[in-house]
Amino acid sequence: ARDPISADRMENTLDRPVRLVADLAFLLEPAADGDTARETVEWCRSRRAAGDTVLGVNLSGHTIRTLPDGAIKAIAVQIEAWLSADPARSCVLLPHDTRPGMVGDGVALDQLFAALPSDLNARIRYPRAAMQTWELKAIAGEVNLILTGRMHLAIAALGQGIPPLCLLYQGKFEGLMAHFGLIGMTLDPQEVMRGGALGDRLGKTTARAADLGAYIRSRLPTIRNLALDNFAGFLPDTPEDSGR
């Protein structure tokens, strides 16, 4: 089971112990191989070198399509407020799932970018070209915090000590956060329709980003070892295992 909540559920269902591991994505090495990834990494680095706080933003079309009309506008208003609250803030839009339509992330992010005021464009980066998973992980390591609707982008961030604020669509997000003992890092998408919830959480996470990052990094050796445990059954490293 890749998280503590799943492990408890499986053990209750199967009535036997279940090995707790972590998602294999924690073992993925980041690499900005392509031009788009390299240019985006450099943009993030230049903004941070200038003193900016950089927010990575991902919207999952899978989640957005379940919300009432106006969801993207509501999100855009709160991201605009976050940017406008401090001229030393920037954001990069990150499409993690490149499938067409609202199954992927591109349409939702296109609409988000169009809904943000054009006078903020100098502080917004939107790389539309498809990138490899390890390239997105490289970019995720160059921001201060991430808002994401995709669990594996949250893993890409956590794997480099970057705090993710997650828009929920399944309980797997809570399980992921339980690995780190993190509280208050998930947000019901319906809350963004009630005004202010996302902006409030973004503000609080921004203020705590450095401390959260240090705490996450302190947990990473344990989490990486749990990810390696996915392969434990392949290696006869104990007398008990050698007979399998």
Disulfide bonds with the S-S distance in Angstrom:
none
